Every structure is written in C-alpha cells, then in structure tokens.
Amino acid sequence: MPGMIEPKPGILDIHLYVGGDAGLKGFDKVLKLSSNESPVGPSPKAVAAYQAVAGQLQLYPSSDHAGLRKAIAKVHGVDADRVICGDGSDEVLAWLGHAYAGPGDEVLYTEHGFLMYEISARAAGATPVKVPETDRLVDVDKLLAACNERTRLVFIANPGNPTGTMLDASEVARLADNLPPQTLLVLDGAYAEFVPGFDGGISIVEARQNVVMTRTFSKIYGLGGLRVGWGYGPKPVIDVLNRLRGPFNVTAAGLAAAEAAVMDIAHTDFCRAENAKWRDWLQGELASIGIPSDPSSANFFLARFRDADQAVAADAALRAQGVIVRRVAGYGFPEALRITVGTGEACRKVAGVLAEFMDGQG
C-alpha cells in the first residue's frame, strides 16, 4: 500500500476556525448575537442590485472589479488602482501570507487577535508569533520588541476583535515607522466603519510603503452572505497580490451589491448611529448589574464575568432563552462573552436575561 500523502509543513498544525453558533436545539427561532452581523441588514439599494443580477447568472463576473473599485475610491477618497477586492477580507489576508511569508519567516499577531491571522501564517508555512496585549489593547512596544530579522508580517485589527478596543492613530503610525525594513504592517479594519470619522488607516497607508489595510462588506454593510472584502496599499504590494488573485474571485452579485452598498452613505450612517445608540445603552445596563466591559468602537463588546464558570453559566442562561452570544475562550477570554449589538428589542432581552441571572448569583 502506498504511504499517506502528507500536506506541506504547518497545515496540520492549523486548528479549524469555528464560527458562532446559528441555532439552538428546541428553538425554531433564535436571537443570534454571536457573529457580529448587522441587525439592520443591507441597504435596499444593495438588495435591488443583487436581484438585478439574477437574470444574468450565466455570465462570468467582472475580472477587474472596476465598478466596485471606483465606488470604493469615490467614497473613501483613495486611488482605485491601489484597491484590490477579495472573497471577503479573509482572502486578502491569505494572499498577504502567501505572498510575503514562508518557511523560516515569522508572522506577528496579538494574543487576542482574529484567529485567521495564525491560520494565514501556518498556511503559508511561516511561524506565527503571538504577542501579549496590555489590558485588552494592542501594545506597540511589545510588538516591536518581538520583531526580528525573520519578521515579515504584523497583523493588527483596529478596532480589535473580540475586545472592541481601539489603538490611537499615533500609536499605529509609531508601530509602522519602527518595524524592521523587511516587514509589512497589515491593518485589519473590519469594524472601521463603526467609528465616526475614522479612515481605517488610509492616511497611514498613503504616507508609507510598508502598510496595507483591509476592509469588509460583511459588517456594517450587512453583506456577510455574499463574502466581499477589499484591501488598499502601496501599488507594488497590490500588484503582487493581483498575481495571486483568481480572475473571477468575487461573484457578479457580490460586486453589484457591494457597489450599491458603499454608495448608499445614508444607510451606512444610519447603521452606525443605531449601533452606537444600542451598544452604549446595553454596555451601561450590564455595567450597572456587575458585568463590566471596555468602551467598544465596534458592533459588539466583550462582557467580562467573575470567572470562567460564571461566564459559562451566563451563556447557558442566555441560551435557555433562545439567545446566542459568542464564547471566546479560544481568544484567551474564558471569563468573557462577546455580545453582538442587535436591535433595541434584542438588547433589551439580553439585559433582562442577564439581570435575572446576576440576581441569582448571590
């Protein structure tokens, strides 16, 4: 019998990514607050654009994504030639790993960072290096201290996930300016649109040759089901990534809906305002009953409990009422739950269930 065919080193060290639960036994309908999805949903204009493509499904999508790139450039004030679109921002992160890291190289990410950073590093054959945070915030000094001649990529999310905390622009710039010369800084801005006036790192990218930014249409734009993301960086880097990009990597429906979504600024503004209103309300309600959380700049927050046992019990209490939130022990927070900000009705239910739970804790 022939021997087992083995994958390249690093692949079998990848732990499978597990998303938030979507259902509960015994419930026909659940309140899903585990995946940071939009409670408002996509722009009606995006839905109409998606539906308009239905009669042309036999046609391949645009291979250069020109319409979407131009729309992104118009709304965000960037150079369309330096925009690249992916099958979600995850695909752009994966390209960066494959293009700039490999065996013998190191990829840095923070201890509570998005799990896909480690996966992207291992998939490329590189060594992932987890760097501690300080009080649930990215620590620039610790990242710089972990860099060496083998460091090729540094991934940070800003705002962070699952913490919701945000690093000041001056600190991000300090990080970029003090990295080793062979190192590329990747700013994951999946939640950037939830921060009023925040450019997600565009100004930092445009002033340097060692910074790339990624964004997604899955969060504030409510298009998670279509998987569309984009990246922005120095032209030489984008040219490299385009050599890895498949010619039809984003569907026609995804391109059309994303273009309409990014252009509907009024809908985006409404989603941002609603999120801030109910996020701040729910964080305040939970703080008043003994469940603290850091100020969040995203569409979720990290609710912290006394210990891991209390967090598990709180999760069970929510599930018993048909509410799904995210356990985040895999992100280094066994004593916490990440709660997506839902509608006003959803937030009131979470507050009510947890108030009853805390009353019974003695």
Legacy VTK file of the C-alpha trace (Angstrom):
# vtk DataFile Version 3.0
C-alpha trace
ASCII
DATASET POLYDATA
POINTS 362 float
0.000 0.000 0.000
1.310 3.438 -0.814
2.107 5.703 2.087
-0.172 8.523 3.148
0.261 11.683 1.084
1.221 14.466 3.507
0.453 18.189 3.187
3.259 20.689 3.462
4.569 21.505 6.955
2.327 23.757 9.026
-1.019 22.750 7.530
-1.821 20.038 10.082
-0.968 22.496 12.872
-3.937 24.656 11.872
-6.879 24.436 14.234
-10.149 24.640 12.311
-11.866 28.006 12.581
-15.250 27.650 14.258
-17.777 30.427 13.717
-20.531 31.480 16.080
-23.449 29.092 16.558
-26.521 29.770 14.430
-29.132 27.570 16.087
-30.255 26.041 19.372
-31.967 22.739 19.963
-35.598 23.253 20.940
-35.903 26.694 19.343
-37.386 27.282 15.883
-36.183 30.875 16.014
-33.204 32.195 17.941
-31.726 35.590 18.635
-28.261 35.239 17.085
-25.778 37.702 18.555
-22.655 35.622 18.026
-21.244 36.656 14.640
-21.297 40.478 14.624
-23.892 40.531 11.854
-25.912 43.639 11.065
-29.320 43.763 12.782
-30.461 46.361 10.238
-29.463 44.385 7.165
-28.120 45.644 3.854
-29.116 48.769 2.016
-32.316 48.296 -0.033
-30.256 49.562 -2.962
-27.797 46.712 -2.444
-30.648 44.200 -2.356
-32.049 45.625 -5.605
-28.617 45.438 -7.252
-28.262 41.821 -6.132
-31.674 40.912 -7.539
-30.923 42.614 -10.842
-28.066 40.184 -11.458
-30.369 37.142 -11.202
-31.191 37.220 -14.896
-27.523 37.107 -15.922
-26.152 34.224 -13.884
-24.737 32.555 -16.978
-22.188 35.349 -17.328
-18.830 35.500 -15.595
-18.364 38.459 -13.249
-16.016 41.341 -13.997
-12.433 40.189 -13.645
-11.023 43.621 -12.788
-13.765 44.701 -10.343
-13.527 48.170 -11.880
-17.009 49.322 -10.884
-16.613 48.379 -7.229
-13.066 49.690 -7.002
-14.156 53.050 -8.435
-17.063 53.245 -5.980
-14.753 52.471 -3.047
-12.302 55.087 -4.316
-15.032 57.714 -4.571
-16.480 57.116 -1.111
-13.184 56.690 0.742
-11.038 59.108 -1.251
-8.482 56.528 -2.332
-6.749 55.561 -5.571
-8.806 52.893 -7.356
-5.648 51.406 -8.855
-4.446 50.562 -5.350
-7.677 48.788 -4.335
-7.971 45.016 -4.577
-11.193 43.085 -3.984
-11.458 39.670 -2.422
-13.824 36.908 -1.413
-14.183 38.601 1.949
-11.235 40.371 3.558
-10.094 36.915 4.708
-8.950 36.212 1.154
-6.835 39.365 1.097
-5.254 38.355 4.423
-4.465 34.930 2.973
-2.836 36.457 -0.127
-0.601 38.567 2.097
0.545 35.470 3.959
1.302 33.522 0.794
2.998 36.470 -0.931
5.188 37.731 1.881
5.805 34.892 4.325
7.054 31.318 4.141
9.258 28.752 5.855
11.769 30.423 8.162
9.717 33.625 8.380
7.682 34.878 11.325
4.223 36.460 11.339
3.234 38.508 14.397
-0.271 38.941 15.769
-1.603 39.866 19.188
-2.802 37.370 21.775
-6.477 38.266 21.365
-6.304 38.839 17.611
-8.519 37.355 14.887
-7.848 33.617 14.577
-7.374 33.881 10.798
-4.018 35.631 11.298
-2.461 32.496 12.736
-4.167 30.346 10.106
-2.825 32.531 7.278
0.698 32.267 8.698
0.616 28.487 9.046
-0.971 28.036 5.607
1.995 29.907 4.123
4.473 27.740 6.023
5.560 30.608 8.268
5.827 30.613 12.050
3.047 32.511 13.864
4.197 34.541 16.879
1.597 35.558 19.443
2.422 38.843 21.214
0.781 39.812 24.538
-1.636 42.724 24.754
-1.939 45.082 27.718
-5.365 45.438 29.328
-7.004 44.042 26.175
-5.346 46.626 23.943
-2.655 46.167 21.287
0.715 47.079 22.820
3.057 48.678 20.274
6.152 48.319 22.433
5.574 44.593 22.894
5.061 44.123 19.155
8.256 45.995 18.336
10.176 44.007 20.934
9.006 40.768 19.287
10.256 41.790 15.839
13.499 40.469 14.399
15.173 39.818 11.061
12.692 36.994 10.351
9.540 39.102 10.870
7.705 39.540 7.576
4.139 40.451 8.561
2.474 42.091 11.553
-1.326 41.767 11.758
-3.439 44.010 13.978
-7.181 44.647 13.973
-8.293 48.184 14.752
-10.873 48.202 16.315
-9.919 44.858 17.795
-11.946 41.672 17.790
-13.156 40.340 20.223
-12.153 43.216 22.512
-13.706 46.156 20.634
-10.841 48.330 21.852
-9.061 50.749 19.550
-5.445 51.803 19.152
-4.786 55.518 18.668
-3.640 56.540 15.175
-0.382 57.953 16.553
0.443 54.554 18.057
-0.336 52.776 14.792
1.961 55.209 12.989
4.688 54.638 15.597
4.406 50.916 15.009
4.670 51.310 11.229
7.635 53.662 11.473
9.685 51.384 13.716
9.193 47.987 12.072
12.182 46.184 10.520
12.712 47.157 6.873
11.504 43.801 5.514
8.225 43.873 7.487
4.753 44.723 6.239
2.107 46.004 8.668
-1.437 44.809 7.957
-4.282 46.871 9.439
-7.488 44.847 9.588
-10.306 47.405 9.517
-13.306 45.067 9.503
-15.056 47.307 12.034
-13.624 50.657 10.960
-16.930 51.960 9.588
-18.474 51.868 13.055
-16.107 54.626 14.230
-17.278 58.136 13.256
-14.669 59.993 11.233
-12.177 57.114 11.236
-10.456 56.362 7.928
-9.458 52.832 8.926
-5.784 53.599 8.410
-5.943 55.089 4.909
-3.795 58.087 5.836
-1.201 55.795 7.406
-1.135 53.615 4.282
-0.750 56.564 1.923
2.183 58.025 3.842
4.225 54.806 3.817
5.335 51.874 1.699
5.070 49.229 4.425
1.374 49.320 5.391
-1.680 47.573 3.912
-5.279 47.999 5.076
-8.145 45.514 4.691
-11.892 46.130 4.942
-15.066 44.079 4.618
-18.653 44.374 3.413
-19.792 41.756 5.941
-20.279 44.007 8.953
-21.812 47.482 8.735
-22.915 46.896 5.129
-24.759 43.699 6.074
-23.456 41.592 3.182
-21.861 38.738 5.104
-23.687 36.194 2.975
-22.010 37.468 -0.206
-18.399 37.459 1.037
-16.876 40.651 -0.350
-13.859 42.478 1.049
-11.113 44.757 -0.143
-7.586 45.864 0.523
-5.662 49.078 -0.018
-1.921 49.502 -0.040
1.195 50.590 -1.898
0.925 49.923 -5.627
3.826 47.409 -5.642
2.122 45.349 -2.929
-1.255 45.405 -4.677
0.443 44.360 -7.926
1.908 41.347 -6.103
-1.455 40.370 -4.605
-3.139 40.602 -8.005
-0.770 37.877 -9.228
-2.344 35.548 -6.653
-5.928 36.643 -7.189
-8.141 34.383 -9.245
-9.653 36.176 -12.258
-13.254 35.723 -11.073
-12.810 35.564 -7.301
-15.807 37.784 -6.446
-19.274 36.926 -7.767
-21.251 39.266 -10.014
-23.953 39.515 -7.357
-21.364 40.350 -4.714
-19.768 43.037 -6.841
-23.113 44.639 -7.702
-24.456 44.600 -4.157
-21.208 45.869 -2.650
-21.018 48.745 -5.125
-24.558 49.826 -4.288
-23.932 49.375 -0.561
-20.803 51.513 -0.385
-22.518 54.283 -2.344
-25.535 54.371 -0.010
-23.887 56.599 2.552
-27.182 57.476 4.260
-27.833 53.810 5.077
-24.301 53.372 6.426
-24.694 56.461 8.607
-28.000 55.134 9.955
-26.449 51.743 10.810
-23.545 53.443 12.582
-25.847 55.633 14.670
-28.168 52.772 15.625
-25.229 50.618 16.622
-23.703 53.313 18.832
-27.054 54.032 20.486
-27.806 50.458 21.497
-24.206 49.413 22.148
-23.737 52.191 24.670
-27.132 51.505 26.253
-26.520 47.777 26.665
-22.983 48.237 27.965
-24.332 50.679 30.529
-27.129 48.350 31.607
-24.758 45.434 32.071
-22.188 47.533 33.921
-24.906 48.564 36.380
-25.542 44.910 37.314
-21.884 43.991 37.704
-20.880 42.944 34.186
-18.119 45.330 33.047
-16.756 45.843 29.534
-14.231 48.116 27.885
-15.555 51.022 25.800
-16.161 49.452 22.400
-15.593 51.009 18.980
-17.235 48.122 17.105
-20.668 46.484 16.784
-20.011 44.194 19.747
-18.414 44.321 23.155
-16.634 41.952 25.499
-18.738 41.337 28.608
-16.495 40.201 31.466
-17.665 37.981 34.321
-16.172 36.972 37.662
-14.537 33.867 36.222
-14.875 31.233 33.514
-17.554 29.315 35.409
-19.760 32.383 35.712
-19.312 33.176 32.020
-20.343 29.631 31.073
-23.365 29.864 33.367
-24.372 33.228 31.882
-24.075 31.777 28.394
-26.313 28.879 29.443
-28.885 31.301 30.855
-28.974 33.218 27.581
-29.254 30.034 25.519
-32.121 28.850 27.686
-33.972 31.950 26.499
-33.036 31.454 22.834
-30.167 33.961 22.791
-26.822 33.003 21.238
-23.699 35.039 22.055
-20.060 34.080 21.478
-17.911 32.181 23.936
-14.367 33.486 23.450
-12.126 31.133 25.421
-10.330 30.423 22.136
-9.358 34.089 22.000
-7.925 33.979 25.507
-11.043 35.134 27.382
-12.618 32.150 29.175
-14.195 34.578 31.648
-15.959 36.645 28.978
-18.696 36.588 26.364
-18.677 38.629 23.165
-22.095 40.116 22.555
-23.079 41.480 19.149
-25.180 44.640 19.293
-28.636 43.792 17.960
-31.862 45.704 17.596
-33.301 47.638 20.515
-35.607 44.708 21.254
-32.674 42.289 21.204
-30.585 44.455 23.511
-33.443 44.744 25.994
-33.835 40.964 26.040
-30.124 40.420 26.695
-30.215 42.976 29.502
-33.272 41.342 31.042
-31.921 37.801 30.918
-28.554 38.783 32.373
-30.140 40.925 35.093
-32.152 37.909 36.226
-29.039 35.774 36.012
-26.954 38.145 38.139
-29.759 38.409 40.709
-29.439 34.674 41.215
-25.660 34.802 41.700
-25.949 35.993 45.292
LINES 1 363
362 0 1 2 3 4 5 6 7 8 9 10 11 12 13 14 15 16 17 18 19 20 21 22 23 24 25 26 27 28 29 30 31 32 33 34 35 36 37 38 39 40 41 42 43 44 45 46 47 48 49 50 51 52 53 54 55 56 57 58 59 60 61 62 63 64 65 66 67 68 69 70 71 72 73 74 75 76 77 78 79 80 81 82 83 84 85 86 87 88 89 90 91 92 93 94 95 96 97 98 99 100 101 102 103 104 105 106 107 108 109 110 111 112 113 114 115 116 117 118 119 120 121 122 123 124 125 126 127 128 129 130 131 132 133 134 135 136 137 138 139 140 141 142 143 144 145 146 147 148 149 150 151 152 153 154 155 156 157 158 159 160 161 162 163 164 165 166 167 168 169 170 171 172 173 174 175 176 177 178 179 180 181 182 183 184 185 186 187 188 189 190 191 192 193 194 195 196 197 198 199 200 201 202 203 204 205 206 207 208 209 210 211 212 213 214 215 216 217 218 219 220 221 222 223 224 225 226 227 228 229 230 231 232 233 234 235 236 237 238 239 240 241 242 243 244 245 246 247 248 249 250 251 252 253 254 255 256 257 258 259 260 261 262 263 264 265 266 267 268 269 270 271 272 273 274 275 276 277 278 279 280 281 282 283 284 285 286 287 288 289 290 291 292 293 294 295 296 297 298 299 300 301 302 303 304 305 306 307 308 309 310 311 312 313 314 315 316 317 318 319 320 321 322 323 324 325 326 327 328 329 330 331 332 333 334 335 336 337 338 339 340 341 342 343 344 345 346 347 348 349 350 351 352 353 354 355 356 357 358 359 360 361
